[in-house]
Amino acid sequence: MHVVRRLTILVPYAGLLVLGCSPEPRWVALADPTARVVTLFRPDLSVLDTVVPGGVRDSTRELSGLWPGLDGSTLYVGWRGPRSSTLERIRVSDGTVLDRAAVPHGDLAAVSVLPDGRTLLVGTVQQTGDGIASAVQFLSADLATAPVGVDVCTDSLRGIATVKATDKLYVLCGGDQLIEVDKRLRSAVRSTTLGSENGLPCGATALSLAPNGTIVYVLCHRSGQLLYVDRPRLTPFDSADVGTGGTDFVRSPDGRVAVIMRPAGLGIVVFDVRRRTRVADVRTSSEPRGLAVGIDSRTVFVVTGGDDGPGQLVAIGLTDGGIRADVEAPAAALGPTVWPAEDGPVMRWTLGRR
């Protein structure tokens, strides 16, 4: 009797260890701006659910973005308006609007929940009489507080990156400007202009931050380089050739690879940032428009297509570039977004000796 009781306890515990060591995405989401609906897919790209934000398909509003909450039960949905943008937090199960906030200073360009789980980071781009102005807005994750804005540049905002390991966030703007913002002070504290590579200007289009916060990776559209920027000095110390024409990239949560989107080349590049080598070049049926890597760092989800016809949502393996699954995606789909995200509440077990 004593032996049976011990086995009953240990077997489920061992099962938890196996599941915790290799977390997988729970769902992948795409937004259809024409139908104004959000579709949730399982990791194998079978349809999990379809959600109408707010429960009503409002033709007077333009759906402009989709971002996951950290808890997995909520999504942030962006709407474009004539004077300001609106951000809503909706319940994934039925689309009910839980919170709503008007976000001044133009169109939504980036939204993410900071690692503290309580603060929402919103990047905006606004047309002004003098040109373009970009700002970073700090809101509470429940959208209850008035946004606190930080003006970052007089050009278009290309991306924002931060990690738990640093109290700084990094903003990339047009003109190859890299700006450091102190999250606690809510202020821009440093900036630099990235130089030329191979005799060509960088043409920076996207950035990411290493998990330990020591390296800022910047993708150069024109020179075809991936820059390795020393974060404390805010100066490039190395670069790697990843090919020209890259418009966006995401880094895997384990920090090993960067997945680079190349619309003109109709494909993506999987690049090992530690070994500085290409893992795979994957051709897609049409232009890639967005991508997200699963929390397990094994799969990248890529949405392809144009504005006038359906595309595809494709799951691609990061170890070999093989296509795992694909389904039809709506025209001009927004996303994909994956949950759990990198800072999501995922259990990770570490086995060790006592």
C-alpha positions as CSV (number, residue, x, y, z in Angstrom):
1,M,0.0,0.0,0.0
2,H,2.9,2.3,0.8
3,V,4.5,1.7,-2.6
4,V,1.4,2.3,-4.5
5,R,0.9,5.7,-2.8
6,R,4.4,6.8,-3.7
7,L,3.9,5.9,-7.4
8,T,0.7,7.9,-7.5
9,I,2.5,11.0,-6.5
10,L,5.7,10.6,-8.6
11,V,4.2,9.7,-12.0
12,P,2.1,13.0,-12.5
13,Y,5.1,15.0,-11.2
14,A,7.4,13.4,-13.9
15,G,4.8,14.3,-16.5
16,L,4.9,17.9,-15.4
17,L,8.7,17.9,-15.8
18,V,8.4,16.7,-19.4
19,L,5.7,19.3,-20.3
20,G,7.5,22.2,-18.6
21,C,10.8,21.5,-20.4
22,S,9.4,22.0,-23.8
23,P,6.5,24.5,-23.8
24,E,4.6,24.9,-27.1
25,P,2.5,27.8,-28.4
26,R,-1.1,27.6,-27.1
27,W,-2.5,29.6,-30.0
28,V,-1.6,31.7,-33.0
29,A,-3.8,34.7,-33.9
30,L,-4.5,36.6,-37.1
31,A,-6.7,39.6,-37.6
32,D,-8.8,40.2,-40.8
33,P,-9.1,44.0,-41.2
34,T,-11.8,43.6,-43.9
35,A,-14.1,41.3,-41.9
36,R,-13.0,42.8,-38.6
37,V,-12.6,39.4,-36.9
38,V,-9.7,37.6,-35.2
39,T,-9.1,34.0,-35.9
40,L,-7.2,31.8,-33.4
41,F,-5.3,28.7,-34.6
42,R,-3.8,25.8,-32.8
43,P,0.0,25.2,-33.4
44,D,-0.9,22.8,-36.2
45,L,-2.9,25.6,-37.8
46,S,-6.3,24.0,-37.3
47,V,-8.9,26.7,-36.4
48,L,-9.5,27.0,-32.6
49,D,-12.0,29.9,-32.6
50,T,-13.2,33.0,-34.4
51,V,-13.7,36.2,-32.3
52,V,-15.5,39.4,-33.2
53,P,-13.9,42.3,-31.1
54,G,-16.6,44.0,-29.2
55,G,-19.2,41.5,-30.5
56,V,-20.2,43.8,-33.4
57,R,-18.6,44.2,-36.8
58,D,-18.4,48.0,-36.8
59,S,-17.8,49.2,-40.4
60,T,-17.0,52.8,-39.2
61,R,-13.7,51.7,-37.6
62,E,-10.5,50.5,-39.2
63,L,-8.7,47.6,-37.6
64,S,-5.0,48.4,-37.4
65,G,-3.3,46.0,-35.2
66,L,-3.3,42.9,-32.9
67,W,-1.1,42.1,-29.9
68,P,-1.3,39.5,-27.2
69,G,-1.7,40.1,-23.5
70,L,0.6,38.2,-21.1
71,D,-2.2,36.2,-19.5
72,G,-3.3,34.4,-22.7
73,S,-7.0,35.3,-22.0
74,T,-6.8,38.8,-23.5
75,L,-5.8,40.5,-26.7
76,Y,-5.1,44.1,-27.5
77,V,-6.8,45.3,-30.6
78,G,-5.9,48.6,-32.3
79,W,-8.3,50.8,-34.2
80,R,-7.4,53.8,-36.5
81,G,-9.4,57.0,-36.1
82,P,-9.3,60.5,-37.8
83,R,-7.7,62.2,-34.8
84,S,-6.4,59.5,-32.5
85,S,-6.1,55.8,-32.3
86,T,-8.1,53.5,-30.0
87,L,-6.7,50.6,-28.1
88,E,-9.0,47.9,-26.7
89,R,-8.3,45.0,-24.4
90,I,-10.7,42.2,-25.4
91,R,-11.5,38.8,-23.9
92,V,-10.2,36.0,-26.1
93,S,-13.1,33.7,-25.4
94,D,-15.9,35.9,-26.7
95,G,-14.5,39.3,-27.9
96,T,-15.9,41.3,-25.0
97,V,-14.2,44.7,-24.6
98,L,-12.8,44.8,-21.1
99,D,-11.0,48.1,-21.3
100,R,-10.6,50.9,-23.9
101,A,-8.2,53.9,-24.2
102,A,-7.7,56.7,-26.7
103,V,-4.1,56.9,-27.7
104,P,-3.0,60.4,-29.0
105,H,-0.3,61.2,-31.4
106,G,-1.1,59.3,-34.5
107,D,-1.3,55.7,-35.6
108,L,-0.3,52.7,-33.5
109,A,3.0,51.3,-34.7
110,A,4.0,48.9,-31.9
111,V,2.3,47.6,-28.7
112,S,3.8,45.2,-26.1
113,V,3.4,44.5,-22.4
114,L,6.6,45.2,-20.5
115,P,8.1,42.3,-18.5
116,D,6.6,43.7,-15.2
117,G,3.2,42.7,-16.6
118,R,1.7,45.9,-15.4
119,T,2.8,48.4,-18.0
120,L,1.9,48.7,-21.7
121,L,4.3,50.1,-24.2
122,V,2.8,51.8,-27.2
123,G,4.7,53.3,-30.2
124,T,2.9,55.9,-32.3
125,V,3.6,57.7,-35.6
126,Q,2.0,61.0,-36.4
127,Q,1.9,63.2,-39.5
128,T,2.5,66.8,-38.5
129,G,2.8,70.1,-40.4
130,D,6.6,69.8,-40.3
131,G,6.7,66.1,-41.3
132,I,6.6,63.0,-39.1
133,A,6.9,62.7,-35.3
134,S,7.1,59.4,-33.3
135,A,6.5,58.8,-29.6
136,V,6.5,56.1,-27.1
137,Q,3.5,56.0,-24.7
138,F,3.4,54.3,-21.3
139,L,0.0,53.0,-20.1
140,S,-1.1,50.6,-17.5
141,A,-1.9,47.1,-18.9
142,D,-5.6,47.5,-17.9
143,L,-5.6,50.8,-19.9
144,A,-6.9,52.7,-16.8
145,T,-4.2,55.4,-16.7
146,A,-3.7,58.3,-19.0
147,P,-0.8,57.7,-21.3
148,V,2.6,59.2,-20.5
149,G,4.3,60.1,-23.7
150,V,8.0,60.3,-24.6
151,D,8.9,62.0,-27.9
152,V,11.7,59.9,-29.5
153,C,12.3,61.2,-33.1
154,T,11.1,63.3,-36.0
155,D,10.9,60.3,-38.4
156,S,8.9,57.1,-38.6
157,L,9.2,54.6,-35.8
158,R,10.6,51.2,-37.0
159,G,10.6,49.2,-33.9
160,I,10.9,49.0,-30.1
161,A,12.8,46.4,-28.1
162,T,13.4,45.6,-24.4
163,V,14.0,42.6,-22.1
164,K,13.8,41.9,-18.4
165,A,17.6,42.1,-18.0
166,T,17.7,45.9,-18.5
167,D,15.8,49.0,-17.4
168,K,16.3,50.5,-20.8
169,L,14.3,50.1,-24.0
170,Y,15.5,50.8,-27.5
171,V,13.7,52.6,-30.3
172,L,14.6,52.4,-34.0
173,C,13.6,55.4,-36.2
174,G,14.0,56.3,-39.8
175,G,17.4,57.9,-40.8
176,D,19.2,55.0,-39.0
177,Q,18.6,56.5,-35.6
178,L,18.8,54.3,-32.5
179,I,17.4,55.8,-29.3
180,E,17.8,54.6,-25.7
181,V,14.8,55.3,-23.4
182,D,15.0,54.9,-19.6
183,K,11.8,53.0,-18.6
184,R,11.9,54.3,-15.0
185,L,12.6,58.0,-15.9
186,R,10.2,57.9,-18.9
187,S,12.8,59.8,-20.9
188,A,15.1,59.4,-23.9
189,V,18.7,59.4,-22.5
190,R,20.9,58.6,-25.5
191,S,20.9,58.3,-29.3
192,T,23.2,57.4,-32.1
193,T,23.1,57.3,-35.9
194,L,24.2,54.0,-37.4
195,G,27.0,54.3,-39.9
196,S,27.5,52.7,-43.4
197,E,28.4,49.1,-44.0
198,N,30.1,48.0,-47.3
199,G,29.9,51.6,-48.5
200,L,26.1,51.6,-48.2
201,P,23.9,53.3,-45.6
202,C,22.3,50.8,-43.3
203,G,18.7,51.5,-44.1
204,A,17.6,50.1,-40.7
205,T,14.2,48.5,-40.6
206,A,13.9,46.4,-37.4
207,L,15.7,45.7,-34.1
208,S,15.7,43.1,-31.3
209,L,17.6,42.7,-28.0
210,A,19.5,39.7,-26.8
211,P,17.9,37.9,-23.8
212,N,20.7,39.1,-21.4
213,G,20.3,42.7,-22.6
214,T,23.9,43.0,-23.9
215,I,23.4,43.2,-27.6
216,V,21.0,45.2,-29.8
217,Y,20.5,43.5,-33.2
218,V,19.6,45.9,-36.0
219,L,18.6,44.7,-39.5
220,C,19.9,46.8,-42.4
221,H,17.6,46.8,-45.5
222,R,20.1,48.5,-47.8
223,S,23.5,47.2,-46.8
224,G,22.2,43.6,-46.2
225,Q,23.9,43.5,-42.8
226,L,22.7,42.4,-39.4
227,L,24.4,44.7,-37.0
228,Y,25.6,43.6,-33.5
229,V,25.4,46.8,-31.4
230,D,27.1,46.9,-28.0
231,R,24.3,48.1,-25.7
232,P,26.4,49.8,-23.0
233,R,28.3,51.8,-25.6
234,L,25.5,52.0,-28.2
235,T,28.1,51.2,-30.9
236,P,28.2,48.4,-33.5
237,F,31.1,46.0,-32.8
238,D,30.3,43.3,-35.4
239,S,28.0,42.6,-38.4
240,A,26.9,39.6,-40.6
241,D,25.7,39.4,-44.2
242,V,22.1,38.3,-44.3
243,G,21.1,39.7,-47.7
244,T,19.6,43.0,-48.8
245,G,15.9,43.7,-48.8
246,G,15.1,42.6,-45.3
247,T,12.1,44.5,-43.9
248,D,11.6,42.9,-40.5
249,F,12.9,40.2,-38.3
250,V,12.2,38.4,-35.0
251,R,14.6,36.7,-32.7
252,S,13.8,33.3,-31.2
253,P,13.1,33.3,-27.4
254,D,16.2,31.2,-26.7
255,G,18.4,33.9,-28.5
256,R,19.8,31.5,-31.0
257,V,18.4,32.5,-34.3
258,A,17.0,35.5,-36.1
259,V,14.2,35.0,-38.7
260,I,14.4,37.7,-41.4
261,M,11.6,38.6,-43.7
262,R,12.5,39.4,-47.3
263,P,9.3,40.3,-49.3
264,A,11.2,41.1,-52.6
265,G,12.8,37.7,-52.4
266,L,9.5,35.9,-51.6
267,G,10.9,34.2,-48.5
268,I,12.5,34.3,-45.1
269,V,16.1,33.7,-43.9
270,V,16.8,31.7,-40.7
271,F,20.1,33.0,-39.4
272,D,22.1,31.7,-36.4
273,V,23.2,34.8,-34.6
274,R,25.8,33.0,-32.5
275,R,27.6,31.1,-35.2
276,R,26.9,33.9,-37.8
277,T,25.7,31.4,-40.4
278,R,22.5,30.9,-42.4
279,V,20.5,27.9,-41.2
280,A,17.9,28.0,-44.1
281,D,16.5,30.1,-46.9
282,V,12.8,29.3,-47.2
283,R,10.8,30.3,-50.3
284,T,7.2,31.4,-49.7
285,S,4.3,31.3,-52.3
286,S,3.9,35.1,-52.0
287,E,5.3,38.1,-50.2
288,P,5.8,37.5,-46.4
289,R,3.9,40.2,-44.4
290,G,4.5,39.2,-40.8
291,L,6.1,36.6,-38.6
292,A,6.3,35.4,-35.0
293,V,8.4,32.7,-33.3
294,G,6.8,30.2,-30.9
295,I,7.9,30.1,-27.3
296,D,9.6,26.8,-27.8
297,S,12.0,28.4,-30.4
298,R,11.3,25.6,-32.8
299,T,8.7,27.1,-35.2
300,V,8.2,30.4,-36.9
301,F,4.7,31.4,-38.1
302,V,4.7,33.4,-41.3
303,V,1.7,35.2,-42.9
304,T,2.0,35.9,-46.7
305,G,-0.1,37.5,-49.3
306,G,-1.1,40.9,-50.7
307,D,-3.8,43.5,-50.2
308,D,-6.0,42.2,-53.0
309,G,-6.2,38.5,-52.5
310,P,-5.8,35.7,-49.8
311,G,-2.5,34.5,-48.7
312,Q,-1.2,31.8,-46.3
313,L,-0.3,31.3,-42.7
314,V,2.7,28.9,-42.7
315,A,4.4,27.1,-39.9
316,I,8.1,26.6,-40.6
317,G,10.6,24.6,-38.6
318,L,13.6,26.6,-37.4
319,T,16.1,23.6,-37.4
320,D,15.7,22.7,-41.1
321,G,13.4,25.3,-42.7
322,G,10.8,22.6,-43.5
323,I,7.1,23.6,-43.8
324,R,5.1,21.9,-41.0
325,A,1.6,23.2,-42.0
326,D,-0.1,25.9,-44.0
327,V,-3.6,27.3,-44.2
328,E,-5.3,30.1,-46.2
329,A,-5.1,33.6,-44.6
330,P,-7.3,36.6,-45.3
331,A,-6.0,39.4,-47.6
332,A,-3.9,42.0,-45.8
333,A,-4.0,39.9,-42.6
334,L,-2.6,41.5,-39.4
335,G,-0.2,39.5,-37.3
336,P,0.6,36.7,-36.6
337,T,0.8,36.9,-32.9
338,V,1.6,33.9,-30.7
339,W,0.8,33.1,-27.1
340,P,2.6,32.4,-24.8
341,A,4.9,35.3,-25.8
342,E,8.5,35.4,-24.6
343,D,7.5,37.1,-21.3
344,G,4.4,35.0,-20.8
345,P,3.7,33.0,-17.7
346,V,5.2,29.7,-18.9
347,M,6.5,27.1,-16.4
348,R,10.2,26.1,-17.0
349,W,11.6,23.3,-14.9
350,T,15.3,22.9,-14.2
351,L,16.5,19.5,-13.1
352,G,19.5,19.6,-10.6
353,R,21.0,17.8,-7.7
354,R,20.3,18.6,-4.1
